[in-house]
Amino acid sequence: MTHFLFKYIPNVNRVNQEIKKFHQFLIDFIKRLKMEGAETSEAAQILARYTKGEEVSKEEMEKFRNQMIDVIKVIGIGIPFTVIPGSSLLLPLVIAIAKKYKIDILPSSFKK
C-alpha cells in the first residue's frame, strides 16, 4: 500500500526532465549571447579601423552591416520586453507570430 501523500507529490521524473530542459535552454541561451557579443565586438573593431581611415574589405563591411542589423533587432526586441512589466511573457508569442508571417526579428545567433 502506498502512502496517501504520494498522490500529492508531482511526478519526480517529469520534474527532473523539465529541469534538465530548462538547464539546457539556459546553457544554449548563454552560448548564443556570448556569440552575439563576440560578433558585436568584431563589428566594433571593423568600425574603428574604418573610422581611422584603414582599408576595410567588402566582406568585413558585410559582416559589419549584418551585425548592425542584429544589434537593431536586439534593441527592438529587448527594450519593450524589459521596460514593460510582464511583457516578457509575450515574447514567445511575438516570435511565433513573426515566424508565421515570415518576419525575421531574431538576431542571427539565435536562429537554429
MOTA-V238140 format. One line per field, one symbol per residue. ss: DSSP state (H for helix, E for strand, C for the rest). Layout:
ss=???
//
This chain:
ss=CCCHHHHHCCCHHHHHHHHHHHHHHHHHHHHHHHHHHHHHHHHHHHHHHHHCCCCCCHHHHHHHHHHHHHHHHHHHHHHHHHHCCCHHHHHHHHHHHHHHCCCCCCCHHHCC
//
